[in-house]
């Protein structure tokens, strides 16, 4: 019984890992604080420049 339980547990864990890999990622990619400041500075430069 114990051996069967362990085998089932392993198979279930492997199946879960496989399905998690296939699941879509809803989390946005991490952007560091420095990168966010850089992007904000670039966008503010673009908006301050008058377009002709």
C-alpha positions as CSV (number, residue, x, y, z in Angstrom):
1,X,0.0,0.0,0.0
2,X,2.7,2.4,1.0
3,X,4.7,1.9,-2.3
4,X,1.6,2.4,-4.4
5,X,0.8,5.6,-2.5
6,X,4.2,7.0,-3.1
7,X,4.1,6.1,-6.8
8,X,0.7,7.7,-7.2
9,X,2.0,10.8,-5.4
10,X,5.0,11.1,-7.7
11,X,2.9,10.7,-10.8
12,X,0.4,13.3,-9.6
13,X,3.2,15.7,-8.8
14,X,4.8,15.2,-12.3
15,X,1.4,15.7,-14.0
16,X,0.8,18.9,-12.0
17,X,4.2,20.3,-13.0
18,X,3.6,19.5,-16.6
19,X,0.1,21.2,-16.6
20,X,1.5,24.2,-14.8
21,X,4.1,24.7,-17.5
22,X,1.4,24.6,-20.2
23,X,-0.8,27.1,-18.3
24,X,-0.8,30.7,-19.6
25,X,1.2,33.1,-17.6
26,X,-1.0,36.0,-16.3
27,X,1.8,37.7,-14.4
28,X,3.4,40.7,-16.1
29,X,7.2,40.7,-16.5
30,X,9.1,42.3,-13.6
31,X,10.6,45.8,-14.4
32,X,13.1,47.1,-12.0
33,X,12.7,50.5,-10.3
34,X,15.6,52.0,-12.3
35,X,14.1,50.8,-15.6
36,X,10.7,52.3,-14.7
37,X,12.4,55.6,-13.9
38,X,14.3,55.5,-17.2
39,X,11.1,54.7,-19.2
40,X,9.2,57.5,-17.4
41,X,12.0,60.0,-18.2
42,X,12.0,58.9,-21.9
43,X,8.2,59.3,-22.1
44,X,8.3,62.7,-20.4
45,X,11.0,63.8,-22.9
46,X,8.9,62.7,-25.8
47,X,5.8,64.6,-24.5
48,X,7.8,67.8,-23.8
49,X,9.2,68.0,-27.3
50,X,6.9,70.1,-29.5
51,X,6.0,68.2,-32.7
52,X,5.9,70.2,-35.9
